[in-house]
Amino acid sequence: MTGTNPRIAPDLVRRTAPKLADLTDDVLFADLWQRPELSPRERSLVTVAALVALGRDAQLTGHLNRALDNGLTPGELAEAITHLAFYAGWPAAMSATGVLAQVTEPTR
């Protein structure tokens, strides 16, 4: 499996923890993200929701960009974050809103 799929894991991960990078590329994105039971758009929404709820802002930037590429709009992502404020906590939603702003309004 290793080396046969597109490289998605960041170079820092590849240098520091090469097996984690291989698993990211070969299992997470080449297998799990390709399963037909959920569309890429649905997987992005689930992933963003989990990252917001867990306060994983470092990973959120990349997955917000992926969500936009997978057809979610900035308005839909903002609405999901607003909805999550009541389930995941206000601080998590406020932090995620800042990340969303950086992703969708990079020149501000």
Salt bridges, closest charged atoms under 4 A:
ASP22 OD1 - ARG14 NH1 3.31
ASP25 OD2 - ARG7 NH1 2.51
ASP25 OD2 - ARG14 NH2 2.24
ASP26 OD1 - ARG7 NH1 3.93
GLU37 OE1 - ARG35 NH2 3.88
GLU76 OE2 - ARG41 NH2 2.67
GLU105 OE1 - ARG108 NH1 3.33
